Amino acid sequence: MAKKKEISPEILELKKELEDKRAVLGTRQSLKSLKDGLLSKIYLAKNCPAAVKDDVIYNAGLVNVPVIVLKQDNEDLGSLCKKQFFVSVLGIKKR
């Protein structure tokens, strides 16, 4: 019998935010929203390119926004967002 995978709390939170339409997909849009002070949290795929990861972490540190590196790769993150492309960076808008 196949074992059911445990879903991490980050993924559960991410699914909820996607349903509420508060997610910003992509590096450019996330960085722009981050610099404008619109994001409360940023998620990175585990295989996010190093240059992008460093840039996001640096800019998030300037505005004190937590960055969470997920266990899923960019393909899984794209599927989770119901997109037909890979997603490496995902931001969550403030309430």
Buried (B, 14 or more C-beta within 10 A) or exposed (E): EEEEEEEEEBBEBBBEBBEEEBBBBBBEEBBBBBEEEBBBBBBBBBBBBEEBBEBBBEBBEEEEBEBEBBEBBBBBBBEBBEEEEBBBBBBBBEE
